[in-house]
Amino acid sequence: MKLNPKEIIRPAVMLTVICLVVTALLAGTNLLTKDQIERQKQEAARTSRELVLPGVTEFEEAKTTGAEGEEVSYYIGKNGGEIAGYVFTTTASSYGGQIQVMTGIQADGAVTGVELLSINDTPGLGMNAQKEDFRAQYHQAIPESGQFSVIKSGDQQDGEIMAMTGATITSQGVTDAVNSAIALYQTVKGGA
C-alpha cells in the first residue's frame, strides 16, 4: 500500500494549528484573569487574618528570622496605631503531607484564632481539624512552657490539646504549626 503524503501532512498541520489556537486562548485567558486571581488570594488572606485576630482590621506586613535562620513574613495587627496582636502563617507535617496554618496571637500572648489554610488529610478523620470545636482548643494563653502539647485522653489541662479520635498525627501537625507560630511570636516580642 502506497502512502499519500497529503493524507499525512493535512491532519498533522490541522492538529498543529488547533494546538496553537488553544494554547493562545489559554495564555490569553491566564493573562486576563491573573490579576483577578491574585486579588482574590489577597482578599482571602486578609479575611483569614481578621478571623484569627478578631476585632483587628489594620495589618502591617513585617519580617523576622525563623528557627532555621530563614526570613519569615508575618503581620502586625493594629487598632488605632496600637499593636493588638500578630498573625503568623506556618507549616508542619501531617498525615496527608504538609499543612499550612494561620495563627493569631494577641500582644499579651493569648492565641485568638487558628485557621487551616491547606490540609490534605483523611476525610472524616484528619479533615476534622478544620472544625471549630477542635481549633477552639488553642484559644488560650500561651503555656508557660511556650508550647502546646497533644494528649490522647484524660483530663485536659491548660496548654494541652485533646487529639481527635483516629487523627493523632493530624492533631500533632496542627499543634506543631501553632507551636512554630508561638516561637515566632516569642522571637518578635523578644526583639520588640
N, C-alpha and C positions, 0 to 999 in steps of 0.2 A: 504494500500500500504506500502510495506516494503522499507525502505531506505537502499541503499547500501553505506557503508562508503567510498568506493573507489570513488564513484561519487561525493562525497562532498570534500574529502581530496585532490584529484588530482587537481581540479580547484583552490582550496584555496592555495595550495603550488605553483602552476604556477603563480597566481596573486602576491603572496609574492615575488617570485623570480623576476618577471618583475618589481615590485616596487623597489626592492633593486638595480637592474641593472640601472634603470632610475635614482634613487637617486644618485648612484655612478657616473654616467655620468654627471649629473648636478653639483655635487660637484667638479668633475674634471674640467669641463668647467669653473666654477667660479674661481677655483684656477689658471687656465691657463690665464684667462682674467682679473683678479683682478688688476694686476699691470698696464696693458694697460689702463683700465678704469680710474684708478687713475691719470695716466699721462695725459689722455685726459681732465680730470676735471681741473688739474693744468694748462694745456695749455689754456683752455677756460677762466679760471680766469685771467691768465696773459694777454691774448688778451683783455679782458674786462677792465683790469687796464690801458692798453695802449690806449684804446678808450676814457676812461673818463679823462685821464690826457695825452692829445696829446703831442707828441714830447719827452716823457719820456720812457725810456726802462729799466732803472735801478730801481728796487724796493727792499726795505728792510722791512721785517715784524717787527712790533713793537706792544706794548700793552699799553693800558691806562685803566682808570676806567670809566665806563659808569655812566649814571644818577642814576641808582639804585644800585651803588656800585659793579657791576659785572665787571670782566675783559673783555675787548674788544680788539680784534686784528684789526689792520689797517696796511696800507702800506705807507711808506715814499718814494716818488718818487724823484730820484736824477739825476742830469746831471753833470757829471764831479765832483762828490763829493759834489756838492752844492744842497741843498734842493730846489726842484722845486715845490713840492706840496704833497698832501696827498690823499689817497684813502680809503674810509670808506664803509663798507657794513652794511646796516641797514634794519630793518623790520618795518612794520606798518600794521595796519588793513585796509582792503579794502572791497569792496562789495563781492568779492568771497572768502574772507579769508585773510590770511597773504600774503603780497607781500614782496619781497626782492629786494632791490635797492642798486646799487653800485654808489657812488658819488665821483667825482674827484674835489678837491679844490686846486687851486694854493696857493703857500706860501703867496701871497699877499691878499688872501681872496676872489678870484673870483671863482665861480663854473664853471668848464670847461667841465663837462660831467655828464650825468645821464643815467645809463643803468638799465633796469629792468631784474633781474636775474630770478625771478619767479613771476608769476601772474596767477590767475585763475578767471578772471572776465568775464563778459558777452561779447561774440564775437560781434564785430561791435559797441560796446559802450565802456566799460571799457578797452577792449584789445587795443583800440586806444591809450592808454597811451604808447604803445611801439613805436608809430610813432615819427619820428624825430621832426616834427613841434610842437608836444606837449612838448617833452623833452627839446627842444632848448630854451624854455622859461626860464629855470633855468640858462642858460649861462649868468650870470651877477655877479656883485659884491654882496657879502652877504649884505642884507639890514641892515641899522643901527639898526633896532630892533632885529637883529640876527635871524630873521625867515621870510620865505616867507609866504604869505597869498593867499588864493584862492578867486577869485571873479567870479561871475556868468555872469556879464555883465558890460558895462560901459567902460570908458577909462582906459586902463591898465597903471599903474604907475610902477616905479622901485619897485621890491620886491613883485609884485603881479603876480599871475599865473592865467590865464584865464581857468576856468573849462571847461572840454569837455562837449559838449551838451549831456545830458542824462546820464552823468557819473560823477556827482559831488563827489560822495563818493570815487570813484577811484582817481579822481584828488586830493582830500584831502589826501588820503592814500599815494600817491606818494610824495606829499608835506610834509606830516608828516615824511616820511622816510628821505627825503632830509634835513629837519629841524633837525632830530636826528643826521645826519652826520655833520651838521653845529655846533651843540652843542659839538660833539666830537672834531671837529677841534678847537673850541674855548678852550676846555679843554687842548688839546695838545699844542696849541700856548701859552696859559697862563702858561703852565708848562715848556715851552722851554726856 
